[in-house]
Amino acid sequence: MGKRITDVEGVAQYLKKPSKWSIYDLVKHPTHPLPYKKMGGRYAFDLDAVDKWFDSLPGRDSTTLGEF
């Protein structure tokens, strides 16, 4: 199985965020930044790394993403 790579809009949809601007905020978070790579000047997100990032966030586990 290959890597699951997406762009800002795709990761916003994946994390159920209202806009790509909330993703830019998460990338710049001071203690738990959302992992990304720059590819040709654009942000690229590996969804497996995003899942690991989400699992590492402080707080209780839940069956839904909720707000963070």
All heavy atoms as a GROMACS GRO file, in nm:
protein
  551
    1MET      N    1   0.084  -0.119   0.000
    1MET     CA    2   0.000   0.000   0.000
    1MET      C    3   0.088   0.125   0.000
    1MET      O    4   0.182   0.135   0.079
    1MET     CB    5  -0.091  -0.004   0.123
    1MET     CG    6  -0.180   0.114   0.137
    1MET     SD    7  -0.269   0.094   0.295
    1MET     CE    8  -0.400   0.202   0.273
    2GLY      N    9   0.061   0.218  -0.087
    2GLY     CA   10   0.139   0.340  -0.096
    2GLY      C   11   0.102   0.441   0.011
    2GLY      O   12   0.006   0.423   0.086
    3LYS      N   13   0.180   0.546   0.017
    3LYS     CA   14   0.153   0.653   0.113
    3LYS      C   15   0.025   0.726   0.074
    3LYS      O   16  -0.005   0.742  -0.043
    3LYS     CB   17   0.269   0.752   0.116
    3LYS     CG   18   0.390   0.696   0.184
    3LYS     CD   19   0.478   0.811   0.228
    3LYS     CE   20   0.593   0.761   0.310
    3LYS     NZ   21   0.571   0.771   0.451
    4ARG      N   22  -0.047   0.768   0.175
    4ARG     CA   23  -0.169   0.847   0.154
    4ARG      C   24  -0.130   0.994   0.173
    4ARG      O   25  -0.118   1.042   0.284
    4ARG     CB   26  -0.277   0.807   0.254
    4ARG     CG   27  -0.318   0.662   0.243
    4ARG     CD   28  -0.421   0.622   0.347
    4ARG     NE   29  -0.374   0.652   0.482
    4ARG     CZ   30  -0.455   0.688   0.582
    4ARG    NH1   31  -0.585   0.697   0.565
    4ARG    NH2   32  -0.406   0.714   0.702
    5ILE      N   33  -0.108   1.064   0.063
    5ILE     CA   34  -0.064   1.203   0.064
    5ILE      C   35  -0.179   1.291   0.019
    5ILE      O   36  -0.250   1.258  -0.077
    5ILE     CB   37   0.057   1.224  -0.029
    5ILE    CG1   38   0.170   1.127   0.007
    5ILE    CG2   39   0.104   1.369  -0.026
    5ILE    CD1   40   0.230   1.145   0.143
    6THR      N   41  -0.196   1.405   0.086
    6THR     CA   42  -0.301   1.499   0.048
    6THR      C   43  -0.250   1.641   0.064
    6THR      O   44  -0.142   1.664   0.118
    6THR     CB   45  -0.429   1.474   0.130
    6THR    OG1   46  -0.536   1.549   0.072
    6THR    CG2   47  -0.413   1.511   0.275
    7ASP      N   48  -0.331   1.736   0.020
    7ASP     CA   49  -0.297   1.877   0.030
    7ASP      C   50  -0.372   1.940   0.147
    7ASP      O   51  -0.436   1.871   0.226
    7ASP     CB   52  -0.328   1.949  -0.101
    7ASP     CG   53  -0.475   1.939  -0.140
    7ASP    OD1   54  -0.557   1.887  -0.061
    7ASP    OD2   55  -0.509   1.983  -0.251
    8VAL      N   56  -0.363   2.073   0.158
    8VAL     CA   57  -0.425   2.145   0.270
    8VAL      C   58  -0.577   2.121   0.274
    8VAL      O   59  -0.633   2.092   0.379
    8VAL     CB   60  -0.394   2.296   0.263
    8VAL    CG1   61  -0.472   2.373   0.368
    8VAL    CG2   62  -0.245   2.319   0.281
    9GLU      N   63  -0.641   2.131   0.159
    9GLU     CA   64  -0.786   2.112   0.156
    9GLU      C   65  -0.823   1.968   0.195
    9GLU      O   66  -0.920   1.946   0.266
    9GLU     CB   67  -0.843   2.145   0.017
    9GLU     CG   68  -0.844   2.293  -0.016
    9GLU     CD   69  -0.710   2.343  -0.071
    9GLU    OE1   70  -0.618   2.261  -0.094
    9GLU    OE2   71  -0.696   2.465  -0.087
   10GLY      N   72  -0.744   1.872   0.149
   10GLY     CA   73  -0.770   1.733   0.179
   10GLY      C   74  -0.755   1.701   0.326
   10GLY      O   75  -0.836   1.629   0.385
   11VAL      N   76  -0.651   1.755   0.390
   11VAL     CA   77  -0.631   1.729   0.532
   11VAL      C   78  -0.737   1.802   0.616
   11VAL      O   79  -0.780   1.752   0.720
   11VAL     CB   80  -0.487   1.758   0.578
   11VAL    CG1   81  -0.462   1.904   0.603
   11VAL    CG2   82  -0.450   1.677   0.701
   12ALA      N   83  -0.782   1.918   0.569
   12ALA     CA   84  -0.890   1.989   0.639
   12ALA      C   85  -1.017   1.904   0.638
   12ALA      O   86  -1.085   1.891   0.740
   12ALA     CB   87  -0.916   2.125   0.574
   13GLN      N   88  -1.046   1.844   0.525
   13GLN     CA   89  -1.162   1.756   0.514
   13GLN      C   90  -1.144   1.632   0.602
   13GLN      O   91  -1.236   1.591   0.672
   13GLN     CB   92  -1.180   1.713   0.369
   13GLN     CG   93  -1.318   1.720   0.320
   13GLN     CD   94  -1.324   1.689   0.170
   13GLN    OE1   95  -1.234   1.628   0.112
   13GLN    NE2   96  -1.432   1.731   0.109
   14TYR      N   97  -1.026   1.575   0.599
   14TYR     CA   98  -0.995   1.454   0.676
   14TYR      C   99  -1.012   1.479   0.826
   14TYR      O  100  -1.065   1.395   0.898
   14TYR     CB  101  -0.852   1.411   0.645
   14TYR     CG  102  -0.810   1.281   0.708
   14TYR    CD1  103  -0.860   1.160   0.663
   14TYR    CD2  104  -0.716   1.279   0.811
   14TYR    CE1  105  -0.820   1.039   0.720
   14TYR    CE2  106  -0.676   1.160   0.868
   14TYR     CZ  107  -0.727   1.041   0.822
   14TYR     OH  108  -0.688   0.923   0.879
   15LEU      N  109  -0.969   1.598   0.873
   15LEU     CA  110  -0.979   1.632   1.015
   15LEU      C  111  -1.110   1.701   1.050
   15LEU      O  112  -1.129   1.744   1.164
   15LEU     CB  113  -0.860   1.721   1.056
   15LEU     CG  114  -0.724   1.653   1.055
   15LEU    CD1  115  -0.615   1.756   1.082
   15LEU    CD2  116  -0.719   1.540   1.156
   16LYS      N  117  -1.197   1.714   0.952
   16LYS     CA  118  -1.328   1.777   0.972
   16LYS      C  119  -1.314   1.921   1.023
   16LYS      O  120  -1.384   1.964   1.113
   16LYS     CB  121  -1.414   1.694   1.066
   16LYS     CG  122  -1.444   1.556   1.012
   16LYS     CD  123  -1.529   1.477   1.108
   16LYS     CE  124  -1.577   1.348   1.061
   16LYS     NZ  125  -1.518   1.248   1.000
   17LYS      N  126  -1.222   1.993   0.960
   17LYS     CA  127  -1.201   2.134   0.992
   17LYS      C  128  -1.276   2.219   0.891
   17LYS      O  129  -1.288   2.182   0.774
   17LYS     CB  130  -1.052   2.168   0.990
   17LYS     CG  131  -0.975   2.108   1.105
   17LYS     CD  132  -1.031   2.165   1.231
   17LYS     CE  133  -0.954   2.139   1.354
   17LYS     NZ  134  -1.015   2.199   1.469
   18PRO      N  135  -1.327   2.336   0.934
   18PRO     CA  136  -1.411   2.418   0.845
   18PRO      C  137  -1.336   2.482   0.729
   18PRO      O  138  -1.398   2.512   0.627
   18PRO     CB  139  -1.469   2.524   0.938
   18PRO     CG  140  -1.374   2.532   1.051
   18PRO     CD  141  -1.315   2.395   1.067
   19SER      N  142  -1.206   2.504   0.743
   19SER     CA  143  -1.135   2.570   0.634
   19SER      C  144  -0.987   2.534   0.635
   19SER      O  145  -0.935   2.483   0.735
   19SER     CB  146  -1.148   2.722   0.647
   19SER     OG  147  -1.064   2.769   0.751
   20LYS      N  148  -0.921   2.564   0.525
   20LYS     CA  149  -0.778   2.538   0.517
   20LYS      C  150  -0.701   2.628   0.612
   20LYS      O  151  -0.591   2.595   0.655
   20LYS     CB  152  -0.729   2.553   0.374
   20LYS     CG  153  -0.736   2.693   0.318
   20LYS     CD  154  -0.687   2.697   0.176
   20LYS     CE  155  -0.686   2.837   0.122
   20LYS     NZ  156  -0.637   2.842  -0.014
   21TRP      N  157  -0.757   2.742   0.651
   21TRP     CA  158  -0.688   2.834   0.741
   21TRP      C  159  -0.669   2.772   0.879
   21TRP      O  160  -0.569   2.798   0.945
   21TRP     CB  161  -0.761   2.968   0.748
   21TRP     CG  162  -0.768   3.028   0.612
   21TRP    CD1  163  -0.880   3.042   0.535
   21TRP    CD2  164  -0.659   3.075   0.533
   21TRP    NE1  165  -0.847   3.096   0.413
   21TRP    CE2  166  -0.711   3.117   0.409
   21TRP    CE3  167  -0.522   3.085   0.553
   21TRP    CZ2  168  -0.632   3.169   0.308
   21TRP    CZ3  169  -0.443   3.136   0.451
   21TRP    CH2  170  -0.498   3.178   0.332
   22SER      N  171  -0.761   2.688   0.922
   22SER     CA  172  -0.742   2.621   1.051
   22SER      C  173  -0.627   2.520   1.043
   22SER      O  174  -0.560   2.495   1.143
   22SER     CB  175  -0.872   2.554   1.097
   22SER     OG  176  -0.923   2.468   0.999
   23ILE      N  177  -0.600   2.467   0.925
   23ILE     CA  178  -0.486   2.376   0.906
   23ILE      C  179  -0.356   2.454   0.918
   23ILE      O  180  -0.261   2.409   0.982
   23ILE     CB  181  -0.496   2.302   0.772
   23ILE    CG1  182  -0.622   2.215   0.767
   23ILE    CG2  183  -0.370   2.219   0.746
   23ILE    CD1  184  -0.634   2.113   0.878
   24TYR      N  185  -0.350   2.572   0.857
   24TYR     CA  186  -0.230   2.655   0.870
   24TYR      C  187  -0.203   2.689   1.017
   24TYR      O  188  -0.088   2.691   1.062
   24TYR     CB  189  -0.241   2.782   0.787
   24TYR     CG  190  -0.242   2.758   0.638
   24TYR    CD1  191  -0.345   2.805   0.559
   24TYR    CD2  192  -0.139   2.687   0.576
   24TYR    CE1  193  -0.347   2.783   0.422
   24TYR    CE2  194  -0.140   2.664   0.440
   24TYR     CZ  195  -0.244   2.712   0.364
   24TYR     OH  196  -0.245   2.690   0.228
   25ASP      N  197  -0.308   2.712   1.094
   25ASP     CA  198  -0.292   2.736   1.238
   25ASP      C  199  -0.235   2.613   1.308
   25ASP      O  200  -0.148   2.625   1.395
   25ASP     CB  201  -0.426   2.774   1.303
   25ASP     CG  202  -0.475   2.911   1.262
   25ASP    OD1  203  -0.393   2.994   1.216
   25ASP    OD2  204  -0.596   2.937   1.277
   26LEU      N  205  -0.283   2.494   1.270
   26LEU     CA  206  -0.232   2.371   1.332
   26LEU      C  207  -0.086   2.345   1.295
   26LEU      O  208  -0.009   2.294   1.376
   26LEU     CB  209  -0.319   2.252   1.292
   26LEU     CG  210  -0.460   2.250   1.351
   26LEU    CD1  211  -0.541   2.136   1.291
   26LEU    CD2  212  -0.455   2.239   1.501
   27VAL      N  213  -0.047   2.379   1.173
   27VAL     CA  214   0.092   2.362   1.130
   27VAL      C  215   0.184   2.449   1.216
   27VAL      O  216   0.297   2.410   1.247
   27VAL     CB  217   0.106   2.397   0.980
   27VAL    CG1  218   0.249   2.422   0.940
   27VAL    CG2  219   0.044   2.286   0.895
   28LYS      N  220   0.135   2.566   1.256
   28LYS     CA  221   0.216   2.661   1.334
   28LYS      C  222   0.199   2.645   1.485
   28LYS      O  223   0.254   2.724   1.561
   28LYS     CB  224   0.178   2.803   1.294
   28LYS     CG  225   0.210   2.836   1.150
   28LYS     CD  226   0.160   2.973   1.115
   28LYS     CE  227   0.177   2.999   0.967
   28LYS     NZ  228   0.120   3.126   0.927
   29HIS      N  229   0.123   2.544   1.530
   29HIS     CA  230   0.097   2.527   1.673
   29HIS      C  231   0.230   2.516   1.748
   29HIS      O  232   0.320   2.442   1.706
   29HIS     CB  233   0.012   2.402   1.695
   29HIS     CG  234  -0.045   2.395   1.832
   29HIS    ND1  235   0.026   2.348   1.939
   29HIS    CD2  236  -0.168   2.431   1.878
   29HIS    CE1  237  -0.050   2.354   2.047
   29HIS    NE2  238  -0.167   2.405   2.012
   30PRO      N  239   0.245   2.590   1.860
   30PRO     CA  240   0.374   2.595   1.928
   30PRO      C  241   0.419   2.463   1.994
   30PRO      O  242   0.538   2.436   2.001
   30PRO     CB  243   0.357   2.705   2.032
   30PRO     CG  244   0.209   2.717   2.051
   30PRO     CD  245   0.147   2.677   1.921
   31THR      N  246   0.327   2.381   2.041
   31THR     CA  247   0.368   2.259   2.111
   31THR      C  248   0.335   2.130   2.038
   31THR      O  249   0.401   2.029   2.060
   31THR     CB  250   0.305   2.253   2.252
   31THR    OG1  251   0.164   2.260   2.240
   31THR    CG2  252   0.357   2.365   2.340
   32HIS      N  253   0.234   2.130   1.953
   32HIS     CA  254   0.194   2.010   1.880
   32HIS      C  255   0.166   2.043   1.733
   32HIS      O  256   0.052   2.032   1.687
   32HIS     CB  257   0.068   1.946   1.943
   32HIS     CG  258   0.086   1.907   2.085
   32HIS    ND1  259   0.167   1.803   2.122
   32HIS    CD2  260   0.036   1.957   2.199
   32HIS    CE1  261   0.165   1.790   2.254
   32HIS    NE2  262   0.087   1.884   2.302
   33PRO      N  263   0.270   2.084   1.658
   33PRO     CA  264   0.244   2.121   1.518
   33PRO      C  265   0.205   2.001   1.431
   33PRO      O  266   0.257   1.892   1.449
   33PRO     CB  267   0.377   2.180   1.473
   33PRO     CG  268   0.479   2.119   1.563
   33PRO     CD  269   0.410   2.094   1.694
   34LEU      N  270   0.112   2.024   1.343
   34LEU     CA  271   0.069   1.924   1.247
   34LEU      C  272   0.184   1.895   1.150
   34LEU      O  273   0.240   1.988   1.090
   34LEU     CB  274  -0.053   1.975   1.170
   34LEU     CG  275  -0.115   1.885   1.066
   34LEU    CD1  276  -0.170   1.757   1.129
   34LEU    CD2  277  -0.226   1.957   0.992
   35PRO      N  278   0.225   1.768   1.134
   35PRO     CA  279   0.339   1.737   1.046
   35PRO      C  280   0.303   1.756   0.897
   35PRO      O  281   0.194   1.722   0.853
   35PRO     CB  282   0.369   1.591   1.076
   35PRO     CG  283   0.242   1.534   1.130
   35PRO     CD  284   0.170   1.648   1.197
   36TYR      N  285   0.399   1.812   0.825
   36TYR     CA  286   0.381   1.836   0.681
   36TYR      C  287   0.517   1.839   0.615
   36TYR      O  288   0.620   1.846   0.681
   36TYR     CB  289   0.308   1.968   0.657
   36TYR     CG  290   0.393   2.089   0.687
   36TYR    CD1  291   0.464   2.153   0.586
   36TYR    CD2  292   0.404   2.137   0.817
   36TYR    CE1  293   0.544   2.263   0.614
   36TYR    CE2  294   0.483   2.246   0.846
   36TYR     CZ  295   0.552   2.309   0.745
   36TYR     OH  296   0.631   2.417   0.773
   37LYS      N  297   0.516   1.839   0.484
   37LYS     CA  298   0.637   1.862   0.404
   37LYS      C  299   0.599   1.963   0.296
   37LYS      O  300   0.484   1.970   0.255
   37LYS     CB  301   0.685   1.733   0.339
   37LYS     CG  302   0.740   1.635   0.440
   37LYS     CD  303   0.806   1.519   0.373
   37LYS     CE  304   0.859   1.428   0.483
   37LYS     NZ  305   0.944   1.326   0.434
   38LYS      N  306   0.698   2.040   0.253
   38LYS     CA  307   0.677   2.132   0.143
   38LYS      C  308   0.721   2.062   0.016
   38LYS      O  309   0.830   2.007   0.009
   38LYS     CB  310   0.759   2.259   0.161
   38LYS     CG  311   0.701   2.357   0.259
   38LYS     CD  312   0.598   2.442   0.190
   38LYS     CE  313   0.571   2.569   0.263
   38LYS     NZ  314   0.608   2.690   0.204
   39MET      N  315   0.634   2.061  -0.083
   39MET     CA  316   0.665   2.001  -0.212
   39MET      C  317   0.634   2.104  -0.318
   39MET      O  318   0.516   2.135  -0.340
   39MET     CB  319   0.582   1.874  -0.232
   39MET     CG  320   0.616   1.764  -0.132
   39MET     SD  321   0.512   1.619  -0.146
   39MET     CE  322   0.553   1.561  -0.308
   40GLY      N  323   0.738   2.158  -0.378
   40GLY     CA  324   0.716   2.260  -0.482
   40GLY      C  325   0.646   2.383  -0.430
   40GLY      O  326   0.563   2.440  -0.498
   41GLY      N  327   0.674   2.422  -0.305
   41GLY     CA  328   0.610   2.541  -0.247
   41GLY      C  329   0.472   2.516  -0.190
   41GLY      O  330   0.408   2.609  -0.142
   42ARG      N  331   0.425   2.392  -0.196
   42ARG     CA  332   0.291   2.359  -0.143
   42ARG      C  333   0.305   2.266  -0.025
   42ARG      O  334   0.399   2.188  -0.016
   42ARG     CB  335   0.208   2.293  -0.252
   42ARG     CG  336   0.195   2.382  -0.376
   42ARG     CD  337   0.105   2.323  -0.473
   42ARG     NE  338  -0.030   2.359  -0.431
   42ARG     CZ  339  -0.138   2.333  -0.499
   42ARG    NH1  340  -0.128   2.268  -0.612
   42ARG    NH2  341  -0.255   2.369  -0.455
   43TYR      N  342   0.210   2.272   0.065
   43TYR     CA  343   0.207   2.183   0.180
   43TYR      C  344   0.154   2.046   0.138
   43TYR      O  345   0.055   2.038   0.066
   43TYR     CB  346   0.115   2.238   0.289
   43TYR     CG  347   0.169   2.359   0.361
   43TYR    CD1  348   0.160   2.486   0.306
   43TYR    CD2  349   0.230   2.345   0.485
   43TYR    CE1  350   0.208   2.596   0.372
   43TYR    CE2  351   0.278   2.455   0.553
   43TYR     CZ  352   0.268   2.581   0.496
   43TYR     OH  353   0.316   2.690   0.562
   44ALA      N  354   0.222   1.941   0.186
   44ALA     CA  355   0.177   1.804   0.161
   44ALA      C  356   0.170   1.732   0.295
   44ALA      O  357   0.257   1.750   0.381
   44ALA     CB  358   0.273   1.732   0.068
   45PHE      N  359   0.067   1.652   0.313
   45PHE     CA  360   0.043   1.583   0.439
   45PHE      C  361   0.032   1.434   0.415
   45PHE      O  362  -0.045   1.389   0.329
   45PHE     CB  363  -0.087   1.633   0.503
   45PHE     CG  364  -0.085   1.780   0.533
   45PHE    CD1  365  -0.125   1.872   0.437
   45PHE    CD2  366  -0.041   1.826   0.655
   45PHE    CE1  367  -0.123   2.007   0.463
   45PHE    CE2  368  -0.038   1.963   0.683
   45PHE     CZ  369  -0.078   2.053   0.586
   46ASP      N  370   0.110   1.357   0.492
   46ASP     CA  371   0.102   1.212   0.491
   46ASP      C  372  -0.004   1.175   0.595
   46ASP      O  373   0.013   1.204   0.714
   46ASP     CB  374   0.239   1.154   0.528
   46ASP     CG  375   0.240   1.003   0.538
   46ASP    OD1  376   0.133   0.940   0.550
   46ASP    OD2  377   0.351   0.947   0.536
   47LEU      N  378  -0.114   1.116   0.552
   47LEU     CA  379  -0.225   1.090   0.643
   47LEU      C  380  -0.189   0.991   0.754
   47LEU      O  381  -0.246   0.998   0.862
   47LEU     CB  382  -0.349   1.044   0.566
   47LEU     CG  383  -0.411   1.152   0.477
   47LEU    CD1  384  -0.534   1.098   0.405
   47LEU    CD2  385  -0.446   1.277   0.556
   48ASP      N  386  -0.092   0.904   0.730
   48ASP     CA  387  -0.046   0.816   0.838
   48ASP      C  388   0.023   0.898   0.947
   48ASP      O  389   0.003   0.874   1.066
   48ASP     CB  390   0.047   0.707   0.785
   48ASP     CG  391  -0.026   0.608   0.694
   48ASP    OD1  392  -0.147   0.585   0.716
   48ASP    OD2  393   0.038   0.556   0.601
   49ALA      N  394   0.104   0.997   0.907
   49ALA     CA  395   0.169   1.085   1.004
   49ALA      C  396   0.066   1.172   1.076
   49ALA      O  397   0.079   1.200   1.195
   49ALA     CB  398   0.273   1.172   0.934
   50VAL      N  399  -0.038   1.214   1.004
   50VAL     CA  400  -0.146   1.293   1.064
   50VAL      C  401  -0.218   1.209   1.170
   50VAL      O  402  -0.248   1.259   1.280
   50VAL     CB  403  -0.244   1.345   0.956
   50VAL    CG1  404  -0.367   1.407   1.020
   50VAL    CG2  405  -0.174   1.445   0.865
   51ASP      N  406  -0.243   1.082   1.140
   51ASP     CA  407  -0.306   0.994   1.238
   51ASP      C  408  -0.220   0.980   1.363
   51ASP      O  409  -0.271   0.987   1.476
   51ASP     CB  410  -0.332   0.855   1.179
   51ASP     CG  411  -0.445   0.854   1.077
   51ASP    OD1  412  -0.529   0.946   1.080
   51ASP    OD2  413  -0.448   0.760   0.995
   52LYS      N  414  -0.090   0.962   1.346
   52LYS     CA  415   0.002   0.951   1.461
   52LYS      C  416   0.004   1.080   1.541
   52LYS      O  417   0.006   1.080   1.663
   52LYS     CB  418   0.143   0.915   1.414
   52LYS     CG  419   0.155   0.772   1.368
   52LYS     CD  420   0.294   0.743   1.318
   52LYS     CE  421   0.299   0.604   1.258
   52LYS     NZ  422   0.426   0.576   1.193
   53TRP      N  423   0.006   1.194   1.471
   53TRP     CA  424   0.002   1.324   1.536
   53TRP      C  425  -0.125   1.336   1.620
   53TRP      O  426  -0.120   1.376   1.736
   53TRP     CB  427   0.009   1.435   1.431
   53TRP     CG  428  -0.028   1.571   1.481
   53TRP    CD1  429   0.053   1.659   1.546
   53TRP    CD2  430  -0.156   1.635   1.471
   53TRP    NE1  431  -0.016   1.774   1.577
   53TRP    CE2  432  -0.146   1.761   1.531
   53TRP    CE3  433  -0.279   1.598   1.415
   53TRP    CZ2  434  -0.252   1.849   1.538
   53TRP    CZ3  435  -0.384   1.686   1.422
   53TRP    CH2  436  -0.370   1.810   1.483
   54PHE      N  437  -0.238   1.301   1.562
   54PHE     CA  438  -0.364   1.313   1.633
   54PHE      C  439  -0.364   1.224   1.758
   54PHE      O  440  -0.406   1.267   1.865
   54PHE     CB  441  -0.482   1.277   1.541
   54PHE     CG  442  -0.613   1.294   1.608
   54PHE    CD1  443  -0.670   1.419   1.621
   54PHE    CD2  444  -0.680   1.186   1.663
   54PHE    CE1  445  -0.792   1.436   1.687
   54PHE    CE2  446  -0.801   1.201   1.727
   54PHE     CZ  447  -0.857   1.328   1.740
   55ASP      N  448  -0.315   1.102   1.744
   55ASP     CA  449  -0.310   1.010   1.858
   55ASP      C  450  -0.218   1.061   1.969
   55ASP      O  451  -0.237   1.026   2.085
   55ASP     CB  452  -0.265   0.871   1.813
   55ASP     CG  453  -0.370   0.799   1.730
   55ASP    OD1  454  -0.489   0.839   1.734
   55ASP    OD2  455  -0.333   0.704   1.659
   56SER      N  456  -0.121   1.144   1.935
   56SER     CA  457  -0.027   1.195   2.035
   56SER      C  458  -0.077   1.319   2.107
   56SER      O  459  -0.015   1.363   2.204
   56SER     CB  460   0.107   1.228   1.968
   56SER     OG  461   0.099   1.347   1.894
   57LEU      N  462  -0.187   1.377   2.061
   57LEU     CA  463  -0.239   1.498   2.125
   57LEU      C  464  -0.285   1.468   2.266
   57LEU      O  465  -0.338   1.361   2.295
   57LEU     CB  466  -0.356   1.554   2.045
   57LEU     CG  467  -0.324   1.613   1.909
   57LEU    CD1  468  -0.453   1.652   1.837
   57LEU    CD2  469  -0.231   1.732   1.921
   58PRO      N  470  -0.265   1.564   2.359
   58PRO     CA  471  -0.314   1.544   2.495
   58PRO      C  472  -0.467   1.546   2.498
   58PRO      O  473  -0.531   1.604   2.412
   58PRO     CB  474  -0.256   1.663   2.571
   58PRO     CG  475  -0.226   1.766   2.467
   58PRO     CD  476  -0.200   1.693   2.339
   59GLY      N  477  -0.522   1.479   2.596
   59GLY     CA  478  -0.667   1.475   2.612
   59GLY      C  479  -0.718   1.333   2.613
   59GLY      O  480  -0.644   1.238   2.592
   60ARG      N  481  -0.847   1.320   2.639
   60ARG     CA  482  -0.905   1.187   2.644
   60ARG      C  483  -0.930   1.134   2.505
   60ARG      O  484  -0.952   1.209   2.412
   60ARG     CB  485  -1.041   1.182   2.713
   60ARG     CG  486  -1.076   1.283   2.810
   60ARG     CD  487  -1.210   1.252   2.872
   60ARG     NE  488  -1.317   1.272   2.776
   60ARG     CZ  489  -1.436   1.320   2.806
   60ARG    NH1  490  -1.464   1.351   2.928
   60ARG    NH2  491  -1.528   1.335   2.716
   61ASP      N  492  -0.931   1.003   2.497
   61ASP     CA  493  -0.965   0.939   2.370
   61ASP      C  494  -1.116   0.942   2.353
   61ASP      O  495  -1.191   0.939   2.448
   61ASP     CB  496  -0.918   0.793   2.366
   61ASP     CG  497  -0.768   0.784   2.348
   61ASP    OD1  498  -0.708   0.879   2.297
   61ASP    OD2  499  -0.712   0.681   2.386
   62SER      N  500  -1.157   0.949   2.228
   62SER     CA  501  -1.299   0.951   2.195
   62SER      C  502  -1.317   0.879   2.063
   62SER      O  503  -1.222   0.857   1.990
   62SER     CB  504  -1.348   1.096   2.185
   62SER     OG  505  -1.484   1.098   2.151
   63THR      N  506  -1.440   0.848   2.030
   63THR     CA  507  -1.464   0.780   1.902
   63THR      C  508  -1.480   0.880   1.789
   63THR      O  509  -1.487   0.840   1.674
   63THR     CB  510  -1.592   0.694   1.911
   63THR    OG1  511  -1.700   0.776   1.951
   63THR    CG2  512  -1.573   0.581   2.011
   64THR      N  513  -1.484   1.010   1.819
   64THR     CA  514  -1.494   1.111   1.714
   64THR      C  515  -1.378   1.209   1.729
   64THR      O  516  -1.317   1.222   1.836
   64THR     CB  517  -1.625   1.190   1.723
   64THR    OG1  518  -1.629   1.258   1.850
   64THR    CG2  519  -1.745   1.098   1.710
   65LEU      N  520  -1.347   1.280   1.624
   65LEU     CA  521  -1.238   1.376   1.626
   65LEU      C  522  -1.267   1.492   1.720
   65LEU      O  523  -1.182   1.539   1.792
   65LEU     CB  524  -1.209   1.429   1.485
   65LEU     CG  525  -1.145   1.331   1.390
   65LEU    CD1  526  -1.134   1.394   1.252
   65LEU    CD2  527  -1.008   1.290   1.439
   66GLY      N  528  -1.390   1.543   1.716
   66GLY     CA  529  -1.425   1.655   1.802
   66GLY      C  530  -1.345   1.780   1.768
   66GLY      O  531  -1.287   1.792   1.662
   67GLU      N  532  -1.339   1.870   1.861
   67GLU     CA  533  -1.265   1.995   1.842
   67GLU      C  534  -1.133   1.989   1.916
   67GLU      O  535  -1.125   1.938   2.027
   67GLU     CB  536  -1.348   2.112   1.897
   67GLU     CG  537  -1.471   2.141   1.814
   67GLU     CD  538  -1.438   2.180   1.671
   67GLU    OE1  539  -1.345   2.260   1.650
   67GLU    OE2  540  -1.504   2.128   1.581
   68PHE      N  541  -1.030   2.039   1.854
   68PHE     CA  542  -0.901   2.050   1.920
   68PHE      C  543  -0.836   2.180   1.879
   68PHE      O  544  -0.870   2.242   1.786
   68PHE     CB  545  -0.809   1.932   1.892
   68PHE     CG  546  -0.790   1.899   1.747
   68PHE    CD1  547  -0.689   1.956   1.676
   68PHE    CD2  548  -0.876   1.812   1.683
   68PHE    CE1  549  -0.672   1.924   1.542
   68PHE    CE2  550  -0.859   1.780   1.551
   68PHE     CZ  551  -0.758   1.837   1.480
   0.00000   0.00000   0.00000
